[in-house]
Amino acid sequence: MFCLYSCLKNKEVINVTDGRRLGCIIDLEIDPVCGKIIKIILPSCDGFFSYFSNKNNICIPWENIERIGDDIILVRDCECRPRKRDRII
């Protein structure tokens, strides 16, 4: 099965371990020697402005991808802190 990056980046990534939505792919790490994808990269779970900073991005090894569906990508064993919820006072 072939898939373009433009299709992958529009799919939401879900952690199958706890059902959390992790976001959409913002980048890929590719091995330049063999051309295989090593990791998918997602924005950090720290909030909206973390999308523009790459220091806390979530890197998920390609081996941790369970299934790529029409709308979502299921991953396992992803270590990401839950998103902080805004408190309404």
C-alpha positions as CSV (number, residue, x, y, z in Angstrom):
1,M,0.0,0.0,0.0
2,F,1.4,3.4,-1.0
3,C,0.5,6.6,0.9
4,L,1.5,10.2,0.3
5,Y,2.7,12.5,3.1
6,S,-0.2,14.9,2.1
7,C,-2.6,12.1,3.0
8,L,-0.8,11.1,6.2
9,K,-0.7,14.6,7.6
10,N,-4.5,14.9,7.5
11,K,-5.0,11.8,9.7
12,E,-5.5,12.1,13.4
13,V,-3.2,10.0,15.5
14,I,-4.8,8.0,18.4
15,N,-3.0,6.2,21.2
16,V,-4.7,2.8,21.4
17,T,-3.3,2.2,25.0
18,D,-5.5,4.9,26.5
19,G,-7.6,6.3,23.6
20,R,-6.1,9.8,23.7
21,R,-6.0,11.9,20.6
22,L,-2.4,13.0,20.0
23,G,-3.0,15.3,17.0
24,C,-1.9,15.2,13.4
25,I,1.5,14.5,11.9
26,I,3.6,17.6,11.3
27,D,6.8,15.9,10.1
28,L,8.5,12.6,9.3
29,E,12.0,11.4,10.0
30,I,13.3,9.5,7.1
31,D,16.5,7.4,6.8
32,P,18.3,8.9,3.8
33,V,20.2,5.7,3.0
34,C,17.3,3.4,2.6
35,G,14.4,5.9,2.2
36,K,12.3,4.3,5.0
37,I,10.3,6.3,7.5
38,I,11.8,6.0,11.0
39,K,9.5,8.2,13.0
40,I,6.3,10.3,12.7
41,I,6.5,13.6,14.5
42,L,3.5,15.3,16.2
43,P,3.2,18.6,18.0
44,S,3.7,18.4,21.8
45,C,0.7,18.1,24.1
46,D,1.6,21.4,25.8
47,G,-0.9,23.6,24.0
48,F,-1.5,25.6,20.8
49,F,1.7,27.6,20.8
50,S,3.8,24.4,21.1
51,Y,2.9,23.7,17.5
52,F,5.5,26.4,16.5
53,S,8.2,25.0,18.7
54,N,9.9,21.7,17.9
55,K,11.7,21.1,21.2
56,N,8.9,19.1,22.8
57,N,7.5,17.4,19.7
58,I,6.2,13.8,20.1
59,C,8.3,11.3,18.1
60,I,6.6,8.0,17.5
61,P,8.8,5.2,16.0
62,W,7.3,3.7,12.8
63,E,7.3,0.3,14.6
64,N,4.7,1.6,17.1
65,I,2.1,2.3,14.4
66,E,-0.6,-0.4,14.6
67,R,-2.8,0.6,11.7
68,I,-3.3,3.4,9.2
69,G,-7.0,3.8,8.4
70,D,-8.9,6.2,6.2
71,D,-9.2,8.9,8.8
72,I,-6.9,7.9,11.7
73,I,-3.6,6.4,12.6
74,L,-3.5,4.1,15.6
75,V,-0.3,3.9,17.6
76,R,0.7,2.0,20.7
77,D,3.0,2.8,23.7
78,C,3.2,6.5,23.1
79,E,4.5,8.4,26.0
80,C,2.9,11.8,26.0
81,R,1.5,13.8,28.9
82,P,-2.2,14.5,28.7
83,R,-3.1,18.0,27.4
84,K,-3.8,20.5,30.2
85,R,-7.3,21.6,30.4
86,D,-8.2,25.3,30.9
87,R,-9.9,26.0,34.2
88,I,-13.1,28.1,34.0
89,I,-13.4,30.3,37.1
